[in-house]
Amino acid sequence: MNISILATDLLYREAECLDERLWDDWLAMYAPDSEYWMPAWRDEDDPTADPKTELSLIYYSNRGGLEDRVGRVKSKRSVASQVLPRTQHVISNVRASEAGTGVLQAKSNWTTQQFMPKEKVVEVYFGRYEHEWRRVDGQWLVTRKKIVLLNDYLNAKLDFYSL
């Protein structure tokens, strides 16, 4: 299969899982040692570069952090997620490359539109993704996801399902 088509399919599947609230299917796309990172902005032009030494908006060094977040959302113990937004992720400008045997990388642009039913408000977030997948037992798993949020003035709560 063409690597651009493969990467696009993987990105679309992830977006579908988030929009349809298929949390367990979404988590299953991530390797246990996967890194999930959304850097903060150092200034108007440069995001932070190292999640271990600089501020991040979100950083999990492995899937355990994502599992915790999903667990809170599913259990309704998260006050911020009591009424979940209805989301629609749009992925575009996918550029894929092979990074060795069984490793695939992609950069893409994304937009998430979300409707907050309780507040009756529509919000839009957009940015860039960097994904890396590794083939494990015939399945492609995310090993690294970097999310650069371009409109980082957050007037409301923001969580994994919005990104």
N, C-alpha and C positions, 0 to 999 in steps of 0.2 A: 504494500500500500504506500502511496505517496506520503511523505512525512508531513507535508502541509495539511493534507486532508486528515491524517491521523491526529495531528495536534488540534485542528479545528474541531474534530469530533469529540476529543477529550474535553476541550474547553466548553463546548455546547452541553455535554453531559453534566459537567460540574454545575453550569448555570441552571440546567433543568432541575437538578437535585435541590439546589437552593430555592428556586422559585416554587417548586412543588412540595417543599418541606420534607424531602426524603432524606432526613438527617443521617440515618444509619448508612444509606447508600453513599451519601456524600463523604462521610468519614471513611468508608471502605475504599475510597479513591486515594487515600493518603497512606503512605508507608509509616510504620511505627516511629521511624527516626526522621520524619519529615519536618522541615522548618517552615513556619508560617510567619511572615513578617510584613508589617506596614510601618515604614519609617516615618518619623516626624519630619518637619521642615526645619532645617538649621537657620535658614533665612528665606527671603523671597524667591531665591533661585535654586537652592541646593537642599535636597533631602539629606538626612543623616545617613552615614555610610556603614556603621557598624552597630548591630543591635546589642552587642555585648558591652559596649562602652558609651553609647550615645542613646538619647531618648528615642523611643519608638511609640507609635500610637497603639500598635498591637505587636507582641512578639511571643511566640511559642517555639521553643527549641525542639519540640517533638509533638507527636499527635496527641499526647496526654492532655495538653492544654485545650486543644479543640474538643476532645472528648468531654472534658469538664464543662466547657461552654454549652455544648449540645445537651449534656445531661441536665444542666440548669434550665435550659429552654424547654426541654421535654417535660421536666417535672413541674414546671410553672413556678419554681422557687425564685426565678429571676424577676424582680419587680420591673426592671427595664423592659422585659419581654412578655409582660402579662398579656398584652394585646399585640400580636405580631403584625408587622406591616405586610401588605401584599406587594411582592416584588416582581420586577421584570428585568432580567439581566440581558444586555445586548453586547455581544463580543464582535470586534471588528479588527481589521488590519493585522491578521495573524501572520507572523513570520517565524518559521520553524527551521531548526537545524539539528543535525545529529551531533552529539557530543561524546562519541565513543560507542562501543558496542553495547547495545541495550540501554542507551541513554538518549533522551530526546529533550530538546529545549525549545521554548517558544516565547516570543514577546507578542503582546496584543494590547489593544485598547478595549476599554469596557465602559459601559454606562449602566447604572442601576436606577430605575425609576421605582419609587415605592409610595404606596398610599397608606397613610396612617389612619385606620378607620375610626379610632377613638377621637382623634383630633380633627379628622376630615381635612387632612393636609397632604399635598403631594410634594415629595422631595426628590431631588435628582443628585446622584453622586457619579463622578466619572474619574477615570485615571488610566493607568497602565499596569499591566500584569507582566511578570516574568515567571514562567513555570519551568520546572525540570521534572521529568518523569524517568523512572527506571523500570525496566521490564523484570517482573518477579513472577515466577511460575506461570508464565504466559499472559500476565496481566500488567498493564501499565499503571504504576502508582506514582503519585506526586511525592517527590522527595524535597522539593523546595518551591515555595510560592512567595513572591514578593509583590506587594500591592502598593503602588504609588498613587495615593489619593490626591488628585490635582485641586479639587475644591475642598480644602481642609478646614474651612470655617464651618464648624459643626453647630447647627442651631438645634439639634435634637440628638437623641441617642443613636449610636451606630454600633452594629455588631456584625459577626461573620456573615449573616444572611443578607446584609446590605452591600457586601463587597464582592 
